[in-house]
């Protein structure tokens, strides 16, 4: 959530910055409600002062004149009425503020959509395979790693079943990624619930903006997480962290659930865009003046996995119009898939500054007894599993339809080659 004081001081700057995200921010309405609220608060406080003064007079004299008693009752009723009006205005104000996205950092390129994103660097060469590479869904016909038909039978379109070495490859990737981030990068593993309360969704910034793309259990009012970012944000909700605790690094594996309504009709083949998938998430809580350097480290942590897998990838800085709702700055890692002939996003590394911390009321102190301040949060996939599987299968495919297993995964998978027919 944006700082209301920032909007008061710099309304035009806030409007201009949010416009670069394609947001027509209701700044004037917010300021009008804020002014009205403060005016009513002032009136309520004056009435309270008058009531206290009359109460003292009555206590001093010991008398109870009917006119003063009547005034006291009237003042009490008016204070209650004004307090109810204040609560109503605050609810309206919160509703407007909760729909405003984070402000882009000043060094983010301005642009309306992904065509304005900047490719910063490319790592690894796209090698010629010496034959026409197949997309993973065609490779799968002989490998038998994925059962698309039974996935549809069980749950409908955009669901699938992993079987045999397909299921084991996913499990191997998850274990390897977790081990690498924990042992090599200093993250603490968390296994959070996949169902969370509405206020946790709101704290991360997923509600109310993305309600239509989320799955909800309406009976218990719980929400299936679209990413581990959501419960990891909520872990320290309404807390003030003691001096010396930051930075905190978390890594978590969770299933992720997305309705993908905004992507209807796109990427319907294979496992690129599905309703349920697995992901390893990196999450940081840091001091505000350290968040930029922490973002660079976060990117390197995610990149490290792609280097070990020896997959060609590129780092892309998102423009303002392509930034996520919570993000002030984002870098995507995109891996090459030769069979699909496209770059696939496998991680979005984002600095959310104090946006989620304000929504979730997460603060810290630099020193004991010092003022509590909002910290900064960062997140990034480390990595998203289905698209990494796509890239591995398509990059390491052989002319006979087999797939060579990347060296770093062989101990986890128990084989160095996936052969046609062997995964069934």
Beta strands, then each sheet from edge to edge (+ up, - down):
strand 1: 118-123
strand 2: 146-147
strand 3: 161-162
strand 4: 188-190
strand 5: 195-197
strand 6: 216-217
strand 7: 222-224
strand 8: 239-241
strand 9: 248-257
strand 10: 276-286
strand 11: 313-317
strand 12: 329-337
strand 13: 342-351
strand 14: 362-364
strand 15: 373-374
strand 16: 376-384
strand 17: 403-404
strand 18: 417-418
sheet 1: 1+ 11- 12+ 13- 16+ 10- 9+ 4+
sheet 2: 2+ 3-
sheet 3: 5+ 7- 6+
sheet 4: 8+ 14+ 15-
sheet 5: 17+ 18-
end
